[in-house]
Amino acid sequence: MRVSELKFTPEMLENVWRGHAIEMPKTDAQRYVSNPKAAAKFIEAFGDVEIVRNEYYKCWEVPAFAVGREAYSKLKQAYCDQFGSE
């Protein structure tokens, strides 16, 4: 599935936090896409990437972003190992 194929419920259109959570590249953040305009902006910024649903975390994973996210996670873990995570 691709970002352009996402469907939006009336609840999503009224409340952005009810939208689709999609992984971002090079970070552990997610971006909420709750309407066609937000989807178009995501596609403009990152392309109409393939997305895969992760039911456990209730988000869409982006396989194309996996390498950048892994590198970010390693850097973040090294920082936490050195300085703690509190």
N, C-alpha and C positions, 0 to 999 in steps of 0.2 A: 504494500500500500504506500501511497505517497501523500505528502501534506495536502496537495490539491484535492485529494479524495475525501478529506475529513468532512463529516456531517455535523451540523450544529443543532442542538435542541433549543427550544424557546428559553429554557432555564439558562443555558449557556449564553444566549444573546442578552439576557438581562443581568447576568452576574459573571464577570470575567473569571472569578475563582472556580467556577463550575466548568470552565473550558477544558480543552485538551492540554495536558502538560507534556511538553516536548523537550527532550534533552538539548542542551546547547553545546557547541564545540569548545574544547580547551578549558572547561570549567565543570563543576559539579552542579551548576544551576540548571533550572528548567524554565522554559518560557511558556506562559499560558496563551493559548490561541483559542479565542472564544467566538469568533465570527469570521466571515469571509474576508473582511478588510485586514484583520490581524493575520490571517493565513497568507494573504497576498504580500504583506510586509515581511513575514518570515521567509517566504519564497524569494522575495527580492533580495534579502540579505544573505540567505544560505542556500538557495536553490530549492527545487522541488524534490527534496531528498526522500529516499525510501525510509519508512518508519515501521517499527515492529512493536506491537503492544506488549508491555510487561504488566501482567495482571497483578502480580504481587505488590509492586510499587504504584500501580495505577497511573502509569505514564507511558509515553511513546519513546522508545529508544531509537537512536539514529546510528545504524552500523557505520556509516561514513565518518562519524565523529569519534569512533571508538579509540583510535590511536591518540588523538589529542586529549581526550578525557583521561586515558590511562596515564599519559605523561603528566598531566595536571595532578592526578591522584598520587603519583609517586612523589612529586615535589611537595604536595601538601602533607603526606605522611612523613617525609623527611623533616619538615618543619615541626610537626607535632612531636616527633621523636626527640628533636633537639630542645624545643622550648615548652613542650606540653600542649595540651589541647583545651585548657580551661580558660 
